[in-house]
Amino acid sequence: MKAKSLDKKFDDNQSDIVDELDLSTIKRPNLTQKRVNVDFPTWMIESLDKEASRLGVTRQSIIKVWLAERLEQSTFNKSRNRTQ
């Protein structure tokens, strides 16, 4: 199916366009996984576990979210400083 046909089908709400897509080959750019090992002091692990438990998530999830937030903040601050 050509892009124009798919766009028209979507715009006209003719049907669910997901049936027209080959989902077996999709990839999420910049989201491939790479395993890393990080050593943390015991007090930090205990604090992470308490906070993760309070939020109802895993330790790994809270580490990922906090790192992502920090990296986004850092990127924002760098771009902001360039424009000033």
Protein Blocks (a to p, Z undefined) as FASTA:
>chain_A
ZZklmmmmmmnomacfklmpcfklgccehiaccdddddddfklmmmmmmmmmmnopafkl
mmmmmmmmmmmmmmmmmmmmmmZZ
